[in-house]
Amino acid sequence: MGKILTIAMPKGRIFEEAAGLLRQAGYQLPEEFDDSRKLIIDVPEENLRFILAKPMDVTTYVEHGVADAGIAGKDVMLEEERDVYEVLDLKISRCHLAVACLPHTAHSGVAPRVATKYPNVASSYFREQGEQVEMIKLNGSIELAPLIGLADRIVDIVSTGQTLRENGLVETDKICDITSRLIVNPVSYRMKDEVIDEMASRLSLIVEGDKTK
């Protein structure tokens, strides 16, 4: 029996797209894998164990070694700045980080308030723009902040822009593009390099569009 590789994955869109990639790469994941409510799923026939986590926690699990590898959005990696290796851009769950506000928002002389789940990324961006802002950390429904007067602007993930439009917000600046990445714990990479390299190689063939191998 080979070495078991423990992988942290977020539920939701990234989970579904990553599971699809793994199947395309030849990994036999059971059908109930997609609908399971378990937080830890073992796939013994592939020597894999999956930990299902909140997106912001994936990099923490990998950094601390409770997961050998993980699949995390670049937004989480930029915000958390964890000590992990970024092995492969999986090019799934494409979106971007953006600044948005209500149309015709008046900016007074005081520092505008910015609501976001990404205070580190947002602070860095506004510093680069030479703008001083007051950061308000929120964990969900960021679009609500300008509507109730909590913040002048928001920094959030934008995929189609539909949520912004439905709440009367407009995107004013694009910060960066986001995709999901395969990340690895540095110690695990030394201990299980062959298993990790094989997974990265098999996934890379799919990501790059070569499905003949």
N, C-alpha and C positions, 0 to 999 in steps of 0.2 A: 504493500500500500504506500502511495506517495505521500508527500507532505501536504497537509490540508492548508488551503489558502483561505483566509478569512477576509471577506470584502464588505465594507460598509457602503450602503446605498440608500439614497433618499426615496421615500415613497412618492408617487405621483408621476408627472410627465417624464422626469429623468429616469425613474425606475423602469417605466414601460419601454422607453426607447433603448435604455442600456440592456435590458433583458432581451430585446429584439436583436441587438448587436451581438450579444453573447451566443444566441441561438444561431445566428448567421455564421458566426465563427466556429460553429461545430460543437458548442457546449450543450449537452442534453439537460435542459432544465424542465422539471415536471410541469404539467399544465396548471396544477393548483398553485404553482409558484406565484402566478400573477394575482391571484385572488386571496392569498393567505392573509390572515390577520395576525399571524405569528410575528414576533420581533426578531427571532433567530430561525433561519431556515437552513437545514443541512441538506446538501446534495452529495451523498457519499459516493455515488458512482462517478462523480467528477472530482472528488476530493476538494469540494468547495463548501464553505459556510458563509451565509449572508447575514449581516446585521442590518436591519431596517431602521433607519434613524431619521431625525429631522435634518433637513439640508444643512443648517448651520452647525450641526454636531458631527458631520461626517469627518471633517478635517481634524477635529479634536480626537475622535476615536483612532484615526490613523496616526496622528502625531504621538499619542500615548501608547501605541502598539497593541491595543486591544483588537484592532483590525490591521491586517498586513497591508491591505490596499483599500482604495475607496473610489467612488465616482462622485465628483463634486463639481458644481458650477464654478466658473472662473470668478464670479462675483463673490462667492463665499471665500475663495482662496485669497482674493485681494483684501477682503475685509478682515479676515481672521489672521492672515500672515503666519500660518503654522509652519513648523519645521518638517516639511514633507517633500518628497520628490514628485515633480510633475513629469509623468512618463509619456503620456500620449494625449493629444487633443482628439477626443472622440467625435467632435463636430456634430453633436446632437443637442437638442433643446436650445436652439439658437434664439438669442434675444439680445437686448442691449440695455445698459444703464443710462438713464436719461434724467434731465431736470425738467420738471413740468410745473405749471401754475395755472391759475384762472386767467382768462384773457384780460388784457388791459389792467393787470395788477400794477398798482402804483407802488413804487419803491421810494420810501422816505429816506431821510439821511441816516436813520438808525440802521444797525445791522439786520438784514432780513432773517427771518426764522425759517429754517429748513428742516422738514420732517423726513425721516428716512430709517430704514433698517440697516443702512450702511454708513454710519457716522464717520468711520475712518476714511473710507473711499471718498465720501462727499467732502469732508474737511480738506483732504489733500487736493481735490479738484478745485475747490474754491480758492485755496491758497495759491494754486498755480495761476488762477485767473486774477489774482491780486485783490480778491474780494473778501471782506470780513463778514462772516455770517454767524448766527446763533443756531447750534445744532440741537434738534429734538429727536431723541431716539424713540421709535415706535416699532412694534413687532408685527403689526398687521393693519390692513385697511388704511394704507398710507394716503390714499386718495381723499380720505375723509378730512384730513388735517386742514387743507385750505378752505374746505366747504364750511367748517365750523369756526374758522378764524384762529385755529391753533398755530398755523404756519403760513408763510407767504408762498413758499415753494416746496416741492418734494423732490427727492431723488429716489428713483425706484426702477425695478426691472420693467421693460416694455417689450412685449412680444408683437402683438398685432396693433396695439394702441386702442383697442376697443374699450377697455376699462376707462382709460383717460377720457375718451370721447363721451362715453355714457355719463360721466360725472362732470362734464363741461370743462375739462382741463385740456391744456395744449402743451405739447412738448416744445421746449425752447432750446435745449442743448443736448447733444449726445455725448456721453462721457466715454464709453467704450463698448465694443462688441463682447458678447458673452457666449461661450459654449461650455459643455461639460468635459472634464478631463479625468483621465485615469491617474490617480495619485498613489504613492507608495511610502510606507514607513521606511526610513533609511536603514534601520537594523534588519528589518524583514527582507529588504532588498539584498543584503549581504548573505542572509541565511537561506533565502528561498529564491535566489536570483534566476535559476533555471526555470522554475514554475512561472515566475512573474514575467520573465522575458518571453516565454512561450505564449502567455496570454496576450502580452502587448503586441507580439508579432502577428498572432492570429487576428486580433482586433484591427491591427493596422491594415491588413489586407482588405478587410471589409470597408474600413473608413476610406481607404484610397480607391475603392471601387473595383479591386481585383478579387473576384469571387471564384476564380478558376482553380484555386489551390485549396 
